[in-house]
Amino acid sequence: MEKDNVNSGNIVDFKVLKRLLEFVKPYQFRFYLLIFLTITLGVLAPLRPFLIQLTIDKEVAAGDYNGLLVMIAVLIALLVLQSAVQYLHTYTSGWLGQYIIKDIRTKLYAHLVKLRLKFFDKTPIGRLVTRTISDVETLADVFSEGLAALVGDLFQLIFILGFMFSQNWRLALISLSTFPLLLISTYIFKEKIKVSFNDVRNAVSNLNTFVQEHITGMSIVQIFGSEKREYKKFEEINREHRRANLKSVLYYSVYFPVAEVISAAGIGLLIWYGGRGVFHQIDTDITLGMLIAFIMYIQMFFRPIRLIADRFNTLQLGIVSSSRILKLIDNDDHIPDNGAYAPGHLEGKVEFKKVWFAYNDADYILKDISFQVKPGETIALVGATGAGKSSIINLLNRFYDINRGSIFIDDKEQRDYDLTNLRGNIGVVLQDVFLFSDSIYENITLGNRNISQEQVLHAAELVGARKFIERLPGGLQYNVMERGSTLSVGQRQLISFVRAMVYDPRIIVLDEATSSVDTETEEMIQGAIDKMMAGRTSIVIAHRLSTIQQADRIIVLEKGQIVESGSHDELLSKGGYYTQLHKMQYKEII
């Protein structure tokens, strides 16, 4: 399972914070407004105790009732102003946080869809879901409860200290005598809770990964009767999640009472020393109003200190999430799209010239592959599982880049093509048809608003899918549910044909397009395949040799190399590898 560790040596990773603040640039006005409101709150908070001190020492002590009313009015006005500023501060910080995470999530998803398939081959989907949803959501707290609140607390502490020491430095020192103890306990809590939060994030990521994988593969779990075993695994992961959360709860339950006791001790010392000063005139500068004001100061001072650890941890949690997100954004494992060649029409000529390819840069799947497909020609790729057939298709669509050699489309180097244009001219029908939980129309167009319903129906008519689509409730607007669960295998396959044909590609690729259907369904869609291939360059992968006997040429692959090439009759006459495959399938039929 995933484990991300956080360096506990630094309070904040300023490099990450600096990059995070780059997302603030489009909202600079709001950001500067937030800073202004933060400073304003820091100034307004200590004014209330000071005004109460003046009211008690002057108006109350002198019995000035009218002056008292004036001071009460001033205090009420101050509270109204402070409330208004607090409202604007809270709303602005929340607004800023939500707009920034919207931008980050959009940028992250836009980056994800550009990564090559190799990245998704080795990265759990649950981890990517955690990065895109949970980690990005955490960043909102950095602005609403972390960074802005932390800066506001620091400003408030500075102004409170300024008021306290300007009034009576002895009383200020007595009030703050327990402050070192609070700092020590806060630091210990901060370090402990930071590790705990990191454990919680790992546990959440592990839960997301496990649940996503097992719900997707629930049929396998039930087919092999492993419900109890998988349940025990889930229990263990869930137990780890509970343990990580309870540890953070424990730290909170210990820290806040300790901080409260330390704060109360400081107030106790303040009252003891200040009370002696008031009643016994030990310190003639101390007045009753000053003593009451200092009690309010110390409460206002210790409250941010108690919360500052939580603020730091919110900020750190956001920094941890930011580090993970930025690491994903910085991942350059994508196909370079530097080509500018974007023809409106292809002839459909394909050539592989001495192509070598390995998924892990060590074990070559394809070795010195060379072949040519003429415009309008149909070739078939056959061979045992793992021979490299699907790898050729992946390279043709440039889902992966080759290690050595060259691939040409219409005598033009594949790398020179604009990637979108290249893939738009190659229609692919895969063995495993994936349909989204949406309408048939959206599954065919994939959100491309340039494709009209008339074009979709024309493509459906071409492959023989229009009748079954129009019989469905709502026709093209029929919701196929997740992975097309409300459709048969043959219907899903026909929709995938329409999806490929609606772009009118010049090159058609059929990757085991009929291997997962029964013979009757295969006969039903074989006509659709023939219509798709008519007049187009076609590359067909098939286990059933009966489906590719009419191909212009059959290329036989074994262990990543071409061992034979020719028509069906030519290969049978050679008595080689293809003949053995044919005999094996004939025996299976008999």
C-alpha positions in Angstrom: 0.0 0.0 0.0 1.0 3.6 -0.5 3.2 5.3 2.1 4.1 8.9 1.9 6.5 10.2 4.5 6.8 13.9 5.5 10.0 15.5 6.7 9.3 16.7 10.2 12.4 18.9 10.4 10.8 22.0 8.9 7.6 23.7 10.1 6.7 24.6 6.5 8.3 23.7 3.2 8.6 27.2 1.8 9.5 26.0 -1.7 6.2 24.2 -1.9 4.4 27.2 -0.3 6.0 29.5 -2.9 4.7 27.3 -5.8 1.3 27.1 -4.2 1.1 30.9 -4.0 1.6 31.0 -7.8 -2.0 29.9 -8.1 -3.0 33.1 -6.2 -1.8 35.4 -9.1 -5.2 35.4 -10.9 -6.8 36.6 -7.7 -4.3 39.1 -6.5 -6.9 41.7 -5.5 -8.7 39.3 -3.2 -5.4 38.1 -1.8 -4.3 41.6 -0.9 -7.7 42.4 0.5 -7.4 39.3 2.7 -4.0 40.5 4.0 -5.5 43.9 4.7 -8.5 42.3 6.6 -6.1 40.1 8.5 -4.0 43.0 9.7 -7.2 45.0 10.6 -8.5 42.1 12.7 -5.1 42.0 14.5 -5.4 45.7 15.4 -9.0 45.7 16.4 -8.9 42.7 18.7 -6.7 44.3 21.4 -8.6 47.6 21.3 -11.6 46.2 23.2 -9.6 45.4 26.5 -7.9 48.8 26.2 -11.2 50.6 25.9 -12.7 48.6 28.8 -9.6 49.7 30.9 -10.2 53.3 30.1 -13.9 53.0 30.9 -13.3 51.5 34.3 -10.3 53.7 35.3 -11.9 57.0 34.1 -15.7 57.0 33.6 -16.6 54.3 36.3 -14.0 55.5 38.8 -15.1 59.2 38.4 -18.8 58.3 38.4 -19.2 59.9 34.9 -22.5 58.3 33.7 -22.6 60.2 30.4 -19.0 59.3 29.7 -19.8 55.7 30.5 -22.6 55.7 27.9 -20.3 57.2 25.3 -17.7 54.5 26.0 -20.4 51.8 25.8 -21.5 53.2 22.4 -17.8 53.2 21.2 -17.4 49.5 22.4 -20.6 48.5 20.5 -19.4 50.3 17.4 -16.1 48.5 17.7 -17.8 45.1 18.1 -20.0 45.8 15.0 -16.9 46.9 13.0 -14.9 43.8 14.2 -17.8 41.5 13.3 -18.1 43.0 9.8 -14.4 42.7 9.2 -14.5 39.1 10.5 -17.3 38.3 8.1 -15.4 39.8 5.1 -12.2 38.0 6.2 -13.9 34.6 6.5 -15.8 34.9 3.3 -12.8 36.2 1.3 -10.5 33.5 2.6 -13.1 30.8 1.8 -13.8 32.3 -1.7 -10.1 32.5 -2.4 -9.5 28.9 -1.2 -12.4 27.5 -3.4 -11.4 29.3 -6.5 -7.7 28.2 -6.1 -8.5 24.5 -5.6 -10.9 24.7 -8.6 -7.9 25.9 -10.7 -5.5 23.3 -9.2 -8.0 20.4 -9.7 -8.6 21.6 -13.3 -4.8 21.8 -14.0 -4.2 18.5 -12.3 -6.9 16.7 -14.3 -5.7 18.3 -17.6 -2.2 17.1 -16.8 -3.4 13.6 -16.0 -5.2 13.1 -19.3 -1.9 13.9 -21.1 0.2 11.3 -19.3 1.2 8.3 -21.3 -0.5 4.9 -20.5 2.7 3.7 -19.0 2.1 5.9 -16.0 -1.4 4.5 -15.5 0.0 1.0 -15.8 2.0 1.4 -12.7 -0.1 3.9 -10.6 -3.1 2.7 -8.6 -6.3 4.4 -9.6 -7.2 4.9 -5.9 -4.1 7.0 -5.4 -4.9 9.2 -8.3 -8.5 9.7 -6.9 -7.0 10.7 -3.6 -4.7 13.2 -5.2 -7.4 14.7 -7.4 -10.2 14.8 -4.8 -9.1 14.5 -1.2 -5.6 16.2 -1.4 -6.9 19.1 -3.5 -9.8 19.6 -1.1 -7.3 19.9 1.8 -5.8 22.9 0.1 -8.9 24.9 0.7 -8.1 24.8 4.4 -4.7 26.2 3.8 -6.3 29.5 2.8 -9.4 29.5 5.0 -8.0 28.0 8.2 -4.3 27.7 7.7 -2.3 30.4 6.1 -4.7 33.4 6.6 -5.7 32.4 10.1 -2.1 31.8 11.1 -1.0 35.2 9.8 -3.9 36.8 11.6 -3.1 35.1 14.8 0.5 36.2 14.6 -0.5 39.8 14.0 -2.9 39.7 16.9 -0.2 38.3 19.2 2.2 41.2 18.2 -0.4 43.9 18.8 -1.5 42.3 22.2 2.2 42.2 23.3 2.6 45.8 22.2 -0.5 46.9 24.3 0.6 44.8 27.3 4.2 46.1 27.5 3.2 49.7 26.8 0.8 49.6 29.8 2.9 47.8 32.4 6.0 45.7 31.6 6.1 44.0 35.0 2.5 42.9 34.7 3.2 41.7 31.2 6.2 39.6 32.3 4.2 38.0 35.1 1.3 37.3 32.7 3.7 35.6 30.3 5.7 33.7 32.8 4.0 30.4 31.9 4.4 31.1 28.2 7.6 29.0 27.7 5.7 25.9 29.1 3.0 26.5 26.5 5.5 26.9 23.7 7.2 23.6 24.7 3.9 21.7 24.9 2.7 23.3 21.6 5.9 22.2 19.8 5.6 18.6 21.1 2.0 18.5 20.0 2.8 20.0 16.6 5.4 17.3 15.9 3.2 14.5 17.1 0.0 15.5 15.3 2.0 16.2 12.1 3.1 12.5 11.9 -0.4 11.5 12.9 -2.0 13.5 10.1 0.4 12.0 7.6 -0.7 8.5 8.8 -4.3 9.5 8.4 -3.7 10.6 4.8 -1.9 7.4 4.0 -4.8 5.4 5.5 -7.4 7.3 3.5 -5.4 6.7 0.3 -5.1 3.0 1.1 -8.9 2.8 1.7 -9.6 4.6 -1.6 -7.4 2.3 -3.5 -8.7 -0.9 -1.9 -12.4 0.0 -2.3 -12.0 1.2 -5.9 -10.2 -1.9 -7.0 -12.5 -4.3 -5.3 -15.7 -2.7 -6.3 -14.5 -2.7 -9.9 -13.4 -6.3 -9.6 -16.4 -7.5 -7.5 -17.3 -10.2 -10.1 -13.9 -11.8 -9.6 -14.2 -11.7 -5.8 -17.6 -13.4 -6.0 -16.7 -15.9 -8.7 -13.8 -17.2 -6.6 -15.8 -17.0 -3.3 -13.2 -14.8 -1.7 -15.7 -12.4 0.0 -14.5 -13.3 3.5 -10.8 -13.0 2.7 -11.3 -9.6 1.1 -13.5 -8.5 3.9 -10.7 -9.4 6.4 -8.2 -7.4 4.3 -10.6 -4.4 4.3 -11.1 -4.8 8.1 -7.3 -4.5 8.5 -7.0 -1.4 6.4 -10.1 0.1 8.1 -8.6 -0.7 11.5 -5.4 1.1 10.5 -7.5 4.1 9.4 -9.2 4.1 12.8 -5.9 3.7 14.7 -4.4 6.7 12.8 -7.4 8.9 13.6 -7.6 7.8 17.2 -4.0 8.7 17.7 -4.7 12.3 16.5 -7.7 12.4 18.8 -5.5 11.3 21.7 -3.0 14.1 21.0 -5.8 16.7 20.9 -7.4 15.4 24.1 -4.1 15.7 25.9 -2.8 19.0 24.5 -5.8 21.2 24.9 -6.4 20.5 28.7 -2.6 20.9 29.3 -2.7 24.2 27.4 -5.8 25.3 29.4 -4.1 24.6 32.7 -1.0 26.5 31.6 -3.2 29.4 30.5 -5.1 29.4 33.8 -1.8 29.3 35.7 -0.7 32.5 33.9 -4.1 34.2 34.7 -3.7 33.1 38.3 -0.3 34.6 38.6 -1.6 37.8 37.0 -4.5 38.1 39.4 -2.2 37.4 42.4 0.4 40.0 41.5 -2.1 42.5 40.0 -4.5 42.1 43.0 -1.7 42.8 45.4 -0.8 45.9 43.4 -4.3 47.2 43.4 -5.2 46.5 47.1 -1.8 47.0 48.7 -0.5 49.7 46.4 2.7 47.6 45.8 2.8 48.8 42.2 1.0 52.2 42.0 0.8 51.9 38.2 -1.6 49.0 38.4 -5.3 50.0 38.3 -8.4 47.9 38.5 -9.2 48.6 34.9 -5.6 47.6 33.9 -5.9 44.4 35.8 -9.2 43.5 34.1 -7.7 44.5 30.7 -4.7 42.3 31.3 -6.9 39.3 32.2 -8.6 39.8 28.8 -5.2 40.3 27.1 -3.8 37.1 28.5 -7.0 35.1 27.4 -6.7 36.6 24.0 -3.0 35.9 23.9 -3.1 32.3 25.0 -6.1 31.4 22.7 -4.2 31.9 19.4 -1.2 30.1 20.9 -3.4 27.1 21.7 -4.8 27.2 18.2 -1.5 28.0 16.5 -0.4 24.4 16.6 -3.6 23.4 14.9 -3.1 26.2 12.4 0.4 25.0 11.7 -0.8 21.4 11.3 -3.6 22.5 8.9 -0.9 24.4 6.9 1.4 21.4 7.1 -1.3 19.1 6.0 -2.0 21.4 3.0 1.7 21.5 2.3 1.9 17.7 2.3 -1.1 17.5 -0.1 0.5 20.2 -2.2 3.8 18.3 -2.4 1.9 15.2 -3.6 -0.1 17.2 -6.1 2.9 19.2 -7.4 4.9 15.9 -7.7 2.1 14.6 -9.9 1.9 17.8 -11.9 5.7 17.7 -12.3 5.6 14.2 -13.7 6.7 14.6 -17.3 5.9 11.0 -18.2 3.9 12.1 -21.2 4.1 11.7 -25.0 5.9 14.7 -26.4 3.4 16.4 -28.7 5.8 18.6 -30.7 4.5 17.6 -34.1 2.7 20.3 -36.2 1.7 18.2 -39.2 -2.1 17.9 -39.2 -3.5 16.8 -42.6 -7.2 17.0 -43.2 -7.1 13.7 -45.0 -4.9 10.6 -44.9 -4.3 8.0 -47.6 -3.8 5.4 -44.9 -0.3 4.0 -45.6 1.4 2.6 -42.6 5.0 1.4 -42.3 7.0 0.0 -39.4 10.8 0.1 -40.0 13.1 -1.8 -37.7 11.0 -1.0 -34.6 12.2 -2.1 -31.1 10.1 -1.5 -28.1 10.1 -2.3 -24.3 7.6 -1.3 -21.7 10.2 -1.2 -19.0 13.2 -0.1 -21.1 14.8 -3.5 -20.6 12.8 -6.5 -21.8 12.0 -5.9 -25.4 8.4 -6.8 -26.4 9.0 -6.0 -30.1 12.3 -6.8 -31.8 13.3 -5.4 -35.2 9.7 -5.2 -36.5 9.3 -4.2 -40.1 6.2 -4.3 -42.3 4.2 -2.1 -44.6 0.4 -1.6 -45.1 -0.8 -0.1 -48.3 -3.7 2.3 -48.4 -7.0 0.3 -48.3 -5.1 -2.9 -47.5 -6.2 -5.3 -44.8 -3.6 -7.1 -42.7 -4.0 -9.4 -39.8 -1.7 -9.9 -36.8 -1.7 -13.4 -35.2 0.3 -15.1 -32.6 0.3 -16.4 -29.1 -0.6 -14.3 -26.1 2.3 -12.0 -25.4 3.7 -12.1 -28.9 3.4 -8.3 -29.3 0.2 -7.9 -31.3 -1.4 -5.3 -29.0 1.9 -3.6 -28.6 2.0 -2.8 -32.3 -1.4 -1.2 -32.0 -0.3 0.8 -29.0 2.7 2.1 -30.9 0.6 2.9 -34.0 -1.6 5.2 -31.9 1.5 6.5 -30.1 0.2 5.5 -26.7 3.9 4.6 -26.1 7.1 5.8 -27.9 9.3 3.3 -29.5 12.9 2.7 -28.3 14.5 2.3 -31.7 13.4 2.4 -35.3 10.7 4.5 -37.1 7.0 4.5 -37.8 5.7 6.2 -40.9 2.1 7.3 -41.7 1.7 8.3 -45.4 5.5 8.3 -45.6 5.6 10.9 -42.9 7.5 10.3 -39.6 4.9 9.5 -36.9 6.5 12.0 -34.4 5.9 14.8 -36.9 2.1 14.5 -36.6 0.0 16.5 -34.3 -1.0 13.9 -31.7 -4.7 14.7 -31.7 -4.8 14.7 -35.5 -2.9 11.4 -35.6 -5.3 9.6 -33.2 -8.3 11.2 -34.9 -7.4 9.5 -38.1 -7.1 6.1 -36.5 -10.3 4.3 -35.4 -9.7 1.8 -32.7 -12.1 -0.9 -31.5 -10.7 -2.8 -28.4 -11.6 -6.2 -27.0 -12.7 -4.7 -23.7 -15.3 -2.0 -24.5 -15.4 0.7 -21.9 -18.6 2.8 -21.7 -19.2 5.6 -19.2 -22.3 6.0 -17.1 -23.9 8.4 -19.6 -26.1 8.5 -22.7 -25.2 6.5 -25.8 -24.7 9.8 -27.6 -22.1 11.1 -25.1 -20.4 7.7 -25.1 -20.0 7.9 -28.9 -19.0 11.6 -29.2 -17.1 11.7 -25.8 -18.2 15.3 -25.4 -17.2 16.5 -28.9 -19.9 19.1 -29.7 -18.8 19.2 -33.3 -20.4 15.8 -33.9 -24.1 16.1 -34.5 -26.8 13.5 -33.8 -27.3 13.1 -37.5 -23.6 12.1 -37.9 -23.9 9.6 -35.1 -27.0 8.0 -36.6 -25.3 7.9 -40.0 -22.3 6.1 -38.5 -24.7 3.8 -36.6 -26.6 3.0 -39.8 -23.3 2.2 -41.5 -22.3 -0.5 -38.9 -25.8 -1.8 -38.5 -26.4 -0.4 -34.9 -29.1 2.1 -35.7 -32.1 -0.2 -35.2 -31.1 -1.5 -31.8 -30.3 2.1 -30.6 -33.6 3.5 -31.8 -35.5 0.7 -30.0 -34.0 1.7 -26.7 -36.0 4.1 -24.4 -34.8 7.6 -25.4 -32.7 6.3 -28.3 -29.4 8.1 -28.3 -30.2 9.6 -24.9 -30.5 6.2 -23.3 -28.2 5.9 -20.2 -26.1 2.8 -20.5 -25.1 3.0 -16.8 -21.6 2.3 -15.5 -19.4 0.3 -18.0 -22.6 -0.2 -20.1 -24.1 -2.7 -17.7 -27.6 -2.4 -19.2 -26.4 -3.5 -22.7 -25.4 -6.9 -24.0 -21.8 -7.6 -25.0 -22.7 -7.4 -28.7 -24.5 -4.1 -28.2 -21.6 -2.6 -26.4 -19.3 -3.7 -29.2 -21.5 -2.2 -31.8 -21.5 1.1 -30.0 -17.7 1.0 -29.9 -17.8 0.5 -33.7 -20.0 3.6 -34.1 -17.6 5.5 -31.8 -14.7 4.6 -34.1 -16.6 5.3 -37.3 -18.1 8.7 -36.4 -14.7 10.4 -37.0 -14.5 8.7 -40.5 -10.9 7.5 -39.9 -8.7 6.3 -42.8 -7.1 3.6 -40.6 -9.2 1.1 -38.7 -7.7 -1.1 -35.9 -9.7 -4.0 -34.5 -8.0 -5.5 -31.4 -9.6 -8.8 -30.7 -12.9 -7.1 -31.4 -14.9 -10.4 -31.5 -13.0 -12.6 -29.1 -15.3 -11.9 -26.2 -18.6 -12.7 -28.0 -20.3 -15.9 -28.9 -20.4 -17.3 -32.4 -24.0 -16.0 -33.0 -23.1 -12.5 -31.8 -19.9 -12.6 -33.8 -21.9 -13.3 -37.0 -24.1 -10.4 -36.2 -21.3 -7.9 -35.9 -19.1 -9.4 -38.6 -21.2 -7.5 -41.2 -20.5 -4.3 -39.2 -16.8 -5.0 -39.3 -16.9 -5.6 -43.1 -18.6 -2.2 -43.6 -16.1 -0.5 -41.3 -13.1 -1.9 -43.2 -14.4 -1.1 -46.7 -12.1 1.3 -48.4 -10.0 1.8 -45.3 -6.6 0.6 -44.2 -7.3 -2.1 -41.7 -5.2 -3.8 -39.1 -6.9 -6.7 -37.4 -5.9 -8.8 -34.4 -7.8 -12.0 -33.9 -7.4 -15.3 -32.1 -10.0 -16.9 -34.3 -8.2 -17.5 -37.6 -11.5 -18.0 -39.4 -12.2 -14.3 -39.1 -9.1 -13.1 -40.9 -8.8 -15.6 -43.7 -9.8 -13.0 -46.2 -7.1 -10.5 -45.1 -4.8 -9.4 -47.9 -1.9 -10.4 -45.7 -1.3 -12.1 -42.4 1.7 -11.3 -40.2 2.6 -14.0 -37.7 4.4 -12.9 -34.5 6.2 -15.0 -32.0 8.1 -13.6 -29.0 8.1 -10.1 -30.5 9.4 -11.0 -33.9 7.8 -11.6 -37.3 8.3 -15.2 -38.2 5.9 -15.5 -41.2 4.0 -13.2 -43.6 1.6 -13.9 -46.4 -2.0 -14.7 -47.4 -3.9 -17.5 -45.6 -3.3 -20.0 -48.4 0.4 -19.1 -48.7 1.0 -19.6 -45.0 -0.8 -22.9 -44.9 1.3 -24.1 -47.9 4.5 -23.3 -45.9 3.5 -25.7 -43.1 5.1 -23.4 -40.5 3.9 -21.7 -37.3 0.6 -20.4 -38.8 -0.2 -24.0 -40.0 0.3 -25.2 -36.4 -2.0 -22.5 -35.1 -4.6 -23.4 -37.7 -4.4 -27.1 -36.9 -4.7 -26.4 -33.1 -7.9 -24.3 -33.7 -9.3 -26.9 -36.1 -8.8 -29.6 -33.4 -10.6 -27.3 -30.9 -13.5 -27.0 -33.4 -13.7 -30.8 -34.0 
